[in-house]
């Protein structure tokens, strides 16, 4: 019985890349969001680092990250080794159908008791013969002519090999999804840092403004105190988001196999690409034809059918040919050529129920593989429909968040003008600052969700590696 990729792979495919970005501004505390421990243990969150870290940070685009992850990600490397293992299993099964050729050379010195072999000897004739030499050099050949069990076992391994190769394609798509998601998370974290720093600069300017107005006797001291509290809050927010950015970049570096300690810069803003022009029906049809995990499940069903036929084939006769050719004599010089050729027909009669047990096991495995295939087909339908819902939702959220961010900026400008004119307290300014922070976070989250939804749709279609550039906006 053969297995597909580890269950963690499929957990990743539905969970890792759609970890939601908080819609609210991050709280100014040391606590930060972490990847669940169950996902961190997956090999797809590991990488095999190569090279030596350089003193200078290296620029890294999202396509650079995807390319490196396809070369160094541990989960993908393991999947590729699974293909090598399947090749070995195929050759092992094929050995029962291919010729088996061997050779041997022997030279013995022996004394034989003829009476022990049943030769009648006249009275007085000693039964012992020898000592004498026997030289024998011989080539042996065994060839299966017909063995239905071996034939179907070899067919099963062909299907398992095809499934392993498709598993590599699944792993490549998943690696694209994981690396693109982590890069987008890093870009979102960098955007939060920029937003928090801009808010800190605004808070500092408002605090300075409030201080000057108090010194001029225009506002009360409570206004300065409010501005100072807001300034401290924004400083904490900057510290928290900068810490989150560095941790996200560390995880990205590990997944793509950068040398430990290698610093890098994100070379792109969050990319933007329009909604892909594909209908739900077209997406479903394409997924059923292209999803490598679905095609691999079909191969495993075919392999289970062949294994069932192989088990049943143990009831049938098998035919082999055995032959040998060599030279035998007292010495190599006086040896003579001899050979033997035999056809062997093996007819099973009773093997203690072993074949019956294997058939029962094969039937059970076949039903399990068929159930997995049916479940995966339903899962693809769910994945595609969910991806379209996420795309539609994130598109609308992005439009609203963009408008809200612009309005929040206008609100803050007006609040600062009113405060400077003395017609409003800085309570209104502080509220406007928080509105800007919230709107900025909502915009960053919506843009991140929009891009991840596109990456997920590409993965659900089974073409993540091919369509990542298009859906993620490509290189600018």
Secondary structure, DSSP 8 states (H G I E B T S, - for coil): ----S-HHHHHHHHHGGG----SS---SSS------HHHHTSGGG-B---S---SS-EEE-HHHHHHHHHHHBHHHHHHHHHHHHHHHHHHHHHTTTS-EEEEEEEEEEEEEEGGGGT----TT--SEEEEEEEEEEEEEEEEEEE-HHHHHHHHHHHHHHHHHHHHHHHHHHHHHHHHHHHHHHHHHHHHHHHHHHHHHHHHHHHHHHHHHHHHTTSS-HHHHHHHHHHHHHHHHHHHHHHHHHHHHHHHHHHHTT--TT--EEE-S-----------HHHHHHHHHHH-HHHHHHHHHHHHHHHHHHHHHGGGS-EEEEEEEEEEEESSSTT-EEEEEEEEEEE-----TTHHHHHHHHHHHHHHHHHHHHHHHHHHHHHHHHHHHHHHHHHHHHHHHHHHHHHHHHHHHHHHHHHHHTTSS-HHHHHHHHHHHHHHHHHHHHHHHHHHHHHHHHHHHHT-HHHHHHHHTT---
